[in-house]
Amino acid sequence: MNLNERFNQVLAEIGEAAMAAGRPADSVNLIAVSKTHPVSLVDELAQLGQVHFAENRIAELTEKQAAARATGLQWHLIGQLQTNKVKLLNAGTILHSLDRLSLAEKLQQQFAADNIRCLIQVNCSGEPNKSGVAPADFDALAEAIAKKPAIRVLGLMTMAEHSDDERVVRRAFADLRELSERLAAQKIFPGYENWLSMGMSGDFRYAIAEGATHVRIGTAIFGHR
Ligand SMILES: *Cc1c(COP(=O)(O)O)cnc(C)c1O
């Protein structure tokens, strides 16, 4: 399959998963993860109508933002961000990996005049090598972020465990949804949009079944890295 065919297959599978969950197909947004792939493929996919793109490294993100010929793209940063690299982030990018207070403090300093849209990343699977705030520390972090007016929290992000057990994978996604519902009820973030950024090439069907609003898909669109 070529890029066009893989892209359309992914869109169809997202639509089917949404229907199966009793959700409208357009309630799930596709974020194309272009990491390690050339910017020419970003432009090619943009030609086919794709708007949302993500990178996991800030250096590669800024390179592609500068080099892409397509206009009107929405970029997302989905990998860990070191505080000393916050200055490289531009205000139009949506950050999915806000996971600690030191990063929130740096973002507040850097974007005091602008606002920066963020998702709080939660380590729902509890794996020690995964980034994201532990669910037990989530409330304290959310309350601290709520005191930083430059940070506009839109929702939450997680990565599930790599597992063949559907229940294990879905539990992580369901946990994120429950955290988000609780957060929305607390009303500590004005303009909270209940975004649930969850699901990758291997598990996006389960994520959609559990309420994902944004799936982050690389391999199934661009091929192996
Ligand atoms: C690479 C990456 C993805 C996409 O993974 P695929 O398996 O290639 O679809 C999604 N989320 C994050 C945080 C990633 O780093």
PDBQT file of the ligand as one rigid body, heavy atoms in Angstrom, charges set to zero:
ROOT
HETATM    1  C1  LIG A 301       5.695   7.364  18.278  1.00  0.00    +0.000 C 
HETATM    2  C2  LIG A 301       4.546   7.721  19.132  1.00  0.00    +0.000 A 
HETATM    3  C3  LIG A 301       3.230   7.442  18.729  1.00  0.00    +0.000 A 
HETATM    4  C4  LIG A 301       2.887   6.707  17.433  1.00  0.00    +0.000 C 
HETATM    5  O1  LIG A 301       3.242   5.355  17.536  1.00  0.00    +0.000 OA
HETATM    6  P1  LIG A 301       2.909   4.314  16.345  1.00  0.00    +0.000 P 
HETATM    7  O2  LIG A 301       2.965   2.997  17.031  1.00  0.00    +0.000 OA
HETATM    8  O3  LIG A 301       3.979   4.485  15.319  1.00  0.00    +0.000 OA
HETATM    9  O4  LIG A 301       1.578   4.618  15.813  1.00  0.00    +0.000 OA
HETATM   10  C5  LIG A 301       2.190   7.844  19.561  1.00  0.00    +0.000 A 
HETATM   11  N1  LIG A 301       2.434   8.476  20.728  1.00  0.00    +0.000 NA
HETATM   12  C6  LIG A 301       3.683   8.757  21.141  1.00  0.00    +0.000 A 
HETATM   13  C7  LIG A 301       3.861   9.474  22.435  1.00  0.00    +0.000 C 
HETATM   14  C8  LIG A 301       4.777   8.390  20.365  1.00  0.00    +0.000 A 
HETATM   15  O5  LIG A 301       6.008   8.684  20.792  1.00  0.00    +0.000 OA
ENDROOT
TORSDOF 0
